[in-house]
Amino acid sequence: MSSTSHNGSEAGHNTSPQPVLLQALEGHQGAIYDLCLTSNGDLVSAGGDGLLVLWAKSGQGWTNQGKAVAKAAAPLFTVCTNEGGMLAGTGDGGILSLAPGGEWEIKPAHTGGTYVVTPEATGGADGQWRTWPDGQALAHLAGRVRCSLSTDEGTFVGTSEGTIHHIASGAETAAHEGAVRAMVMWPGKSALATVGGDGRLCIWRTTAEGKLESVLTEDAHKGAVYRMVVSPDGRWVGTCSRDKSIALWNADTLALETRIVRPHWQGHTRSINAMVWSGNGTLATAGDDGRILIWGFSR
C-alpha cells in the first residue's frame, strides 16, 4: 500500500480501475454529509440544508432531478435505510424517521448532534450508544460517537477521541490521532480496517477479548479521512477525504491503485464527506461542494 498520489497506469498496474465521471447531481444548498442506497437502488443524500433527497434509479445511473422527501430544521449528518424506510441523524440530536402513518417525524435521541444511525442503534455528541427505537443506553463513551461496525465479534464503535470501543466487553483500543471516522471488515483478510482524522488507514486483528492488534498503518490521505466503503465484488476499497481526493485500494494486495483528484480528473472542489457503491460497480461521492459525483471505472 502506498500513500503516493497516482493513477494505476503510472504505477504500472494495467488492470487498475480508471475513473470516468458519468454524472454530476446538484440540488442541495450546501454541504452533503452522507449517502445511502434504498433496497431498490435509489440514491439518498443527507445535507447541511436539512434536506433528505431521493434520486430515483434510472438505467445505469440516477435521475438528474432529486426529490426532497423530508426537511429538518437542523443539518442532517447521517442516513441509513431500515424496514420502515429511512433514518437520519440531525445536528440537534434528533432522529428523523418515517412514522407508521406515512408522515416524517423527529424524535430526540442525543444531547448535541446525532452522528451515527443504524437500524439497531444510534450514537451522538453525548457519547451515548443507544438502541433504536426504544433508546436504551448500551454504553456511555468519552467523546463523540463517530462511526460503528457490527461484526461476528460484536459491535465496535469509534469516537472523536480516536478510540475504538468493543461494546460487549468494554475493551478499548487507541486507534487514531483524531476521530475514528469509518470502519469496515477488509474483504478477504478477516481483518478490521479503520480510517480517521489523522489521514491514516489502519488494519487490525481482532482478539477474543474485543481488543484490536495493529497489523498495518498507512498514510492514506493528506487530511482527515471521512468514509471507507467496500465495492460489491470485494475487489476494491474506496476512501474519501478532506483533502478533496478519492482513493481506490486493491483489497487483495492493499496497494493504492487510483487516486481521483483535480486537476487530472474533474472531481470535487472541497472536502469529500460521503461515498457509496452501487450494485453495478459505480461509485457515488459527495461533499462540501454540494454535488454528488457518479464514477464509473474502465480497465
C-alpha positions in Angstrom: 0.0 0.0 0.0 1.3 3.4 -0.9 0.3 6.9 0.1 1.7 8.5 -3.1 -0.9 10.1 -5.3 -1.0 8.4 -8.7 -3.3 6.6 -11.1 -2.9 2.9 -12.0 -1.2 3.4 -15.3 1.5 5.5 -13.7 2.1 2.7 -11.2 2.3 0.1 -13.9 -0.9 -1.7 -12.9 -2.5 -2.4 -16.2 -5.7 -3.7 -14.6 -6.1 -0.7 -12.3 -9.5 0.9 -12.5 -9.5 4.1 -14.4 -12.2 6.6 -13.3 -14.8 8.0 -15.7 -17.1 10.8 -14.5 -20.6 9.7 -15.5 -22.9 12.2 -13.8 -22.9 15.2 -11.5 -26.1 15.6 -9.5 -26.9 19.0 -8.0 -29.7 20.3 -5.8 -28.5 20.7 -2.2 -27.9 24.2 -0.9 -24.7 23.5 0.9 -22.7 20.5 2.1 -23.7 16.9 1.7 -22.8 14.8 4.7 -24.0 11.3 3.9 -25.3 8.9 1.1 -27.1 5.6 1.1 -29.0 3.3 -1.3 -32.5 2.1 -0.8 -33.5 -1.6 -1.4 -34.5 -0.8 -5.0 -31.3 1.1 -5.8 -32.5 4.7 -5.4 -29.8 7.1 -4.0 -30.5 9.1 -0.9 -28.5 12.2 0.2 -28.5 14.0 3.6 -27.4 17.6 3.6 -26.4 20.5 5.8 -29.5 22.2 4.4 -31.6 19.8 6.4 -32.9 18.1 3.3 -33.2 14.3 2.7 -33.2 14.0 -1.1 -34.1 10.9 -3.1 -32.5 10.4 -6.6 -34.5 7.8 -8.4 -32.7 4.9 -10.1 -32.6 5.4 -13.9 -30.8 2.9 -16.1 -27.2 2.6 -15.0 -27.4 5.9 -13.1 -29.9 8.2 -11.3 -32.3 10.9 -12.4 -30.7 14.4 -12.6 -33.6 15.9 -10.6 -33.7 14.9 -7.0 -36.9 14.8 -4.9 -36.8 16.3 -1.3 -38.6 13.7 0.8 -38.1 15.3 4.2 -36.8 18.5 5.8 -35.3 19.1 9.2 -34.6 22.4 10.9 -31.0 21.3 11.7 -28.4 19.8 9.3 -28.6 16.1 8.6 -25.3 14.3 9.3 -26.1 10.7 8.6 -28.7 8.5 6.9 -29.5 4.8 6.6 -32.3 2.6 5.4 -34.4 0.3 7.5 -37.5 -1.8 7.1 -39.7 1.3 7.7 -37.9 3.4 5.1 -35.1 5.7 6.2 -33.5 7.1 9.4 -31.4 10.3 9.5 -29.5 11.9 12.4 -29.9 15.6 12.9 -27.4 18.3 14.1 -29.5 19.0 17.2 -29.5 15.3 18.4 -32.7 14.1 16.8 -33.6 11.1 14.7 -35.7 11.8 11.6 -37.8 8.8 10.6 -40.9 7.8 8.7 -43.9 7.2 11.1 -46.3 4.3 10.5 -48.9 6.8 9.2 -46.6 7.9 6.4 -45.5 11.2 8.0 -42.0 12.2 8.8 -41.2 12.8 12.5 -38.2 13.8 14.6 -37.6 12.1 17.9 -35.0 13.4 20.4 -32.2 10.9 20.9 -28.9 12.6 21.9 -27.7 15.8 23.6 -26.0 17.5 20.7 -25.7 16.0 17.2 -26.6 12.5 16.1 -23.7 11.3 14.1 -24.4 7.5 13.7 -27.7 5.8 12.9 -28.2 2.1 12.1 -31.5 0.1 12.1 -30.5 -1.2 15.6 -28.7 1.7 17.4 -27.6 5.3 17.3 -24.7 7.4 18.6 -24.1 11.1 19.2 -22.2 14.0 20.5 -23.0 13.0 24.1 -21.0 9.8 23.8 -24.2 7.7 24.2 -24.7 4.5 22.2 -28.4 3.7 22.4 -30.7 1.1 20.9 -33.2 2.1 18.3 -36.1 2.8 18.5 -36.5 2.3 22.3 -33.4 4.4 23.2 -31.9 2.1 25.8 -28.4 3.2 26.8 -25.9 0.5 25.9 -22.7 2.5 26.6 -21.6 5.9 27.6 -18.2 6.7 25.9 -15.7 9.5 26.2 -16.0 11.8 23.2 -18.5 11.9 20.4 -19.6 8.7 18.7 -18.5 9.0 15.1 -18.9 5.5 13.5 -19.8 1.9 14.2 -19.4 -1.6 12.8 -21.2 -4.8 13.7 -19.1 -7.9 13.2 -19.1 -11.6 14.2 -17.0 -10.4 17.2 -19.6 -7.9 18.3 -20.2 -4.2 17.8 -17.2 -1.8 17.6 -17.8 2.0 18.0 -15.3 4.7 17.1 -15.2 8.1 18.9 -13.8 11.6 18.4 -11.1 10.7 20.9 -9.5 8.3 18.4 -10.6 5.3 20.4 -12.4 2.1 19.2 -14.7 0.6 21.8 -15.9 -3.0 21.8 -19.4 -2.6 23.3 -20.0 -6.1 24.7 -16.6 -6.4 26.6 -15.9 -2.7 27.2 -12.4 -3.2 25.7 -10.8 0.0 24.3 -8.1 0.4 21.6 -6.3 3.7 20.9 -6.5 3.8 17.1 -6.1 7.3 15.6 -4.8 10.7 16.4 -8.2 12.5 15.8 -11.6 10.9 15.4 -12.2 7.4 14.1 -14.4 8.2 11.2 -15.2 4.9 9.4 -14.7 1.1 9.9 -15.2 -1.9 7.6 -14.2 -5.5 7.5 -11.4 -5.7 5.0 -12.6 -8.1 2.2 -10.8 -11.4 2.1 -8.5 -10.6 5.0 -10.6 -11.3 8.2 -9.3 -8.0 9.5 -11.0 -4.8 10.6 -9.9 -1.6 8.9 -10.3 2.0 10.2 -9.7 5.5 8.9 -9.6 8.7 10.9 -8.8 12.3 11.4 -5.0 11.7 11.1 -5.4 10.7 7.4 -4.3 7.1 8.2 -5.8 3.8 7.1 -5.2 1.1 9.7 -5.7 -2.7 9.6 -6.4 -4.6 12.8 -6.6 -8.1 14.0 -9.4 -8.7 16.5 -8.8 -10.7 19.7 -11.3 -12.8 21.7 -11.4 -10.0 24.4 -12.5 -7.4 21.9 -9.1 -5.7 21.8 -7.5 -4.8 18.4 -3.9 -5.6 17.5 -2.3 -3.4 14.8 -1.4 -5.2 11.5 -0.7 -2.3 9.2 -0.8 1.5 9.2 -0.6 3.7 6.1 -0.8 7.4 5.4 -3.7 7.3 3.1 -4.6 10.9 2.6 -3.3 14.4 3.4 -6.3 15.3 5.5 -8.9 13.6 7.6 -10.5 10.5 6.0 -14.3 10.6 6.4 -15.5 7.4 4.7 -14.4 4.0 3.7 -16.5 1.6 1.6 -16.0 -1.9 0.0 -17.0 -2.5 -3.6 -19.8 -5.0 -4.2 -17.4 -7.5 -5.7 -15.0 -7.1 -2.8 -12.1 -6.2 -5.1 -11.7 -2.5 -4.1 -11.9 -0.4 -1.0 -12.7 3.3 -1.5 -11.7 6.1 0.9 -12.5 9.9 0.7 -11.0 12.8 2.5 -11.0 16.4 3.5 -8.0 16.7 1.1 -10.6 16.6 -1.8 -9.4 13.2 -3.1 -10.9 9.7 -3.5 -8.5 6.8 -3.2 -9.2 3.2 -4.5 -7.2 0.4 -2.8 -6.7 -3.1 -4.1 -8.3 -5.3 -1.5 -6.0 -8.3 -2.3 -2.6 -6.5 -2.4 -3.5 -3.5 -0.2 -1.9 -1.3 -2.9 -3.2 2.1 -3.9 -4.5 1.7 -7.4 -6.1 5.0 -8.3 -6.4 8.5 -6.7 -9.1 10.8 -8.1 -8.2 14.4 -7.6 -8.2 17.6 -9.5 -6.9 18.8 -11.9 -6.3 15.4 -13.6 -10.0 14.5 -13.0 -12.9 16.8 -12.7 -13.5 15.8 -9.1 -14.8 17.6 -6.0 -13.6 21.1 -5.2 -14.0 20.8 -1.5 -13.9 18.2 1.3 -15.5 14.8 0.3 -17.7 13.6 3.2 -19.6 10.6 1.8 -19.5 7.7 -0.6 -21.4 4.6 -1.6 -21.0 1.8 -4.1 -24.0 0.8 -6.3 -24.7 -2.8 -7.3 -23.4 -2.2 -10.8 -20.0 -1.1 -9.6 -20.4 2.7 -9.9 -19.3 4.9 -7.0 -21.2 7.9 -5.8 -19.3 10.6 -3.8 -20.5 13.8 -2.2 -19.1 16.6 -0.1 -18.9 20.3 0.9 -19.3 21.5 -2.7 -22.9 20.3 -2.6 -22.5 17.9 -5.6 -22.9 14.2 -6.0 -20.5 12.8 -8.5 -21.1 9.3 -10.1 -17.9 7.5 -11.1 -17.6 4.5 -13.4 -14.3 2.6 -13.9 -12.7 1.2 -17.0 -9.8 -1.2 -17.1 
